[in-house]
Amino acid sequence: MQGIFACGSISSPHGSCFRPACLAVDDLRLFYKINSITCGAYSWRWCVKKLHMRTNRRQMGTTVRTNAKWLFGGDDRSSSNARLERSESANEDILIFYFQLDLQTRIQYALNIEQFDVAKQLREKLTEIETEIIRQREAKRGSSKTEAQDKAINLLRVRADLQKAVDSENYALAAALRDEIAKLETESLAVSAKALAYQNVEYAFRLGQKVRHKVHGYRAVICGMDPVCCESKSWMETANVENLSKGPNQPFYQVLVDVYADPELLVAYVAEENLAEAEISEKGRFDHPYIEFLFFGEDTAGDFIPIKQLREKYDQPRYEASGDEDDDDGSTDS
């Protein structure tokens, strides 16, 4: 039976163990403080922030900091420019995904040993996380399907109000409502077209693929993707997204940055035009504290194999590298 903790390590969804430096038991206890007395999403968001801070302090030690500048091949100024693309929201998204996986594993373990009360409590915590995941997904700029539905419902409501105004011979109100309907129809058409475009988006890179930043030169691994930039307006201003040739309306990727390249960056959010496929010579050792719970290991091409749950999260098919056809696809549920 797969365990949850062993000698201070944490089991991953596919059976391997994390390095102790990645996530500690105390960190997860912070997260599991969520209960009916606390403030729900606020409490776990605080726990995620604490976890990130603790993980950073342990993983990004003195040795890594000493080697980073030499391996990065750049000066402090170039490193600072690269950090403009650092994304706390992307980092939080990854950690929430981890907690979701961990809770699912704990629920199954509790059921296996017939601890049904514990399983019930864990399900309640999992529901909190899944609710917040849905909220965050809908808040993303790329979630145009939901936005299109909202516009259509609003349009029906205003049309009903218009009919009532006409029936009551309130022509001034009717004229205002006609103007509002015309505006809503234009917006609804634009949003619907955008939603269709998002459904048909083609990504140049895939989950687990090792890439290189064209501008800053660091190596990274793709762990998430959005059809367009889904960051906040302030982040886009800081990261100079408007200076990109395609601006924010292109695929953006969550990438794990090799800690030996820049230990302060950790997770970046990068436009497709700024990424290039890593060369064979660049597919060597890659270290990051999140690798072991997002991926199964490397394929024959030197890229990472995403776990089934990560592929499902982004609705991405399994990729077969040459020679990997007979490998385990990692489809075993946690």
N, C-alpha and C positions, 0 to 999 in steps of 0.2 A: 504493500500500500504506500502510496506517495505521501511523504510527510510534509508538514508545513514549515517547521523550523528544525535545523540540525546544526548543533555547535555554533549557534550565532549566525548561521547563514539562512537565507530565505529560499524556499523552493520556487522555481519558475514554473510556468504553465506546462512546459514540456519536460519536466522531470529533472533538469540540471539545477545546480545550486548557484546562487549569486555569490560573488566575492563579498566577504564580510564588509569591505569598505564601501559597498554600494548602498545598501539599505539595512539599517539595524532594527532590532526588535523594538527598542525604545521609540524609534521614529514612528513605527506603525501604531504603537500604543497611543501616540499623540492623535493619530487619525481616528482611532476607534473610540475616542472620547465622545464622539457624536452620539447624542441620544435625544429623547423627547424634551429634555430640559434645556438643552443648548439651542443655539439660534440656527440650526440646520446648515444651510449652505455656507453661512458666514463662518461657522466653526470649522468645517472641513477645509475651507479655503485658507484659514489661518494655519491649520495643520499642514497643508501642502507647502505653504511658505516656510514654515519651520523645518519641514523635511528637506526642502531645497537648500536652506541655509546650512543645515547639519551635513547633508551629503556633500555640499561644496567644500566645507571645511575639511572633511575627512579625505575626500578623493583628490582634491587639488592641493596636495601637500608640497612641502618645500622642494622635494626632488623634482616633481613635475614642473614647478615654477622655474627651477634652475635650468631644466632642459628645454623648456618651451620656446624660449627666444631663439635658441640655436637651431632647433628643428623647424621653427616657423619660417626662418630665413628672411625675416623682416625686422624693421626697427619698431620702437614703441609706438610711433605715429601710425604705421600701417596696421599694427594690432588694434590700436584704438579705433581706426576707421572700420575695421572688420566688426568690432563690437557694436557698431551702430545697428547691425542686423540681429543682435541678440534679442530673443523674444521670451519674455516671462510668461506670456499667455500660452505659447507653444509648449514651454516647459511644464506648465501647470496641466495642460491637456494630456501630455504624456504620463505624468504622475497619476492623474485621475484614472487614466486607462489602466495603469498598473494596479491601483487600488481595486478597480472593478474586477480584474483578473484574480487578484488575491482573495477577495471576498467570495468569488465564485468557487475557488478551490477550497476555502475554509468551510463553506456551506456543504459542499460535497463530502468533505472529511467528517464534518459533524453528523451528517446523515449516515455515513458508513459506520460510525461508532454509536449510532442511535442516540445522539445528544440533540433531541428534537427542539428543545427550548433554545439551545444555543443557535441552532440552524435558523429558527424563527427570528431571533434578534439580529443575526447577520443578514437575513433577507431584508429586514427593515432598513438596515444601513445601506445595503445594495440598492434598494429602491430610491433612497435619497441621492445616491451618486448617479443613478441612471436618469433620474428626473433632472438633475443639474446638467448632465451631458446633453440631454435633449434641449434644454434651455439655451445652452451655449451654442449648440449646432444651429438652432433657429435664429440666434442673434448674429451669426456670421453673415457677412456681406454676400457670400455665395449662396445663401439659402433662399433662392428666388422662387422656388416652388411654393413655399409657405407664404411668401410675400404676394405672389400672384393670386393665391387663394383668398388672402385677406382683401386684396383690391377688388376681386370679383364679388365678395360678400358685401363690401362697402358700397359697390356700384348698385347692387340690387336694393340695398336699403335706401339709397338716395333716390332711385327711380320710384320706389314706393312712396316716399315723401313727396315727390313731384306730382304723382297722381292725386294724392290727398290735397295738395295745394290747388291743383286745377279744379278738383271737385268742389272745393270750398271757395273758388273764384278769387283766391289770393294770388293774383298774377305777379305781383312784385316778388314774392317768395318763389313762385314758379320760375321766373326768369333767372333768379340767383341759383336755383337748383339745376337749371339747364346748363348754366355755365360750369357748375361743379361737376356735373355728369360728363361734359365734354372733356374737362381736365382729367377726371378719373379714367375715362376711356383711353385717353392717350397714354397715361401712366400704366394702365393695366396691359395695354398692348406691348409697351416697352419691356415691362417686367416679364410678361409671358415669353417674349422673344429671348430675353436673357436667360430665363429658366431653361428653355429648350437648348440654348447654346451651352449651358453648364452641363446638361445631361450628355451632350455629344462631345465634350471636351476631350482632346487627346493629349496625354502627358508624354513628354519626351523622355522622362526618367521613371523608374519603377521603384517600389518599396524594396529596401535592402541594397540598392545599387550604390556603389562607391563612386563619388563624384569629386570634382575639384572646382574650387571657386575661381572663376576666370580673373577676377580683379585682385583678390587678396591671397590667392594661392593655396589656402589650406585644404586639407582633405576632409571629407565628410561622408555621411551615409544618409540616404533618404529614409525617413521614418513616417512621413505624412505628406499629404498634398491637398491643395485647394484649387478650384478652377480659376479664382482670382484672389487678389490680396484681401484677406479677411481680418487684417489687423486694424487697430484704431487709427483715426485720423492723425493723432499726435505721433504715433509710432511711425506712420508713413512719412510725416514731415521730418522726423529725426533721421530716418533711414534714407531720405532723399529719393523716395520712390518716384516722384514726379520727374526726376532727371533720367529715369530709365527710358529707353527708346519705345517700349510698349507700355510704360506706366504701370498702374495697378491692375489693368485688365489683361492679365496673362496668368498662367499657373504659377503658384508660389508653393514652396516646399519647406516642410519642417525637416531640418537636418541636424544630426548629431555630429558635433565637431570633435575630431581627435584631440584628446586632452593634452597630448604632447605637441600639438600645433598651437593651441591657445587655450590654456586652462581656465581662462576667465569667460570664454564664449559659451561653452557647453551646448546650448541649443540655439540655432539661428533659424531665421525665416527668410528664405532667399528666392528671388525671382528666377524663373526658368532661364531667362537670357543670361544670367550671371553664372550658370552652372555648365560644366562640361563633364563628359564621361571620363572617369579616371583611366589613365594608361595602365598597362600591365605592371609596369615598374612602380606604380603608385598604389598597388593593391596589396601591400605588405601588411605588417602589424598595424592594428587599429584598436585603440583603447578608449572606452567610454563606459561610465557606470550604468548606462541603460541598455547596453547591447544584449546582455544575457536574458532579459525578460521580454525583449521585442523580437529576437531572432533565434534561430536554431543553430546557427553556425554558418560556415561559408560553403558556397557551392564550388563546383570545379573551376568556375571563372574567377573566383576570388571575391565575389559579392556575397552579401548576407542573405539568408533565407528567412523571410518574415513568418511569424507564427500565424496560424489560421485566423485567430481573432483579429489580428492587425489587418490582414487582407480583407476580412469581412467589414471592418470599420470603414475602410475606404473603397469597398466594393471593387477590389482589384483581383484579377485572376492569378492563379499560381503560375509562376514563371519557371520554365524548364531550361536550365543551362545544359549545354551539350555534355552528355555523360551522366546527367543526374536523373534520368528517366526512372531508374529503378530505386531511387532513394525514397526514404520515408517522407511523406509530404507534411508531416506534423499535424495531421487532421484530427488526432485524438483529442477529445475535449478534456479541459482541465477538470 
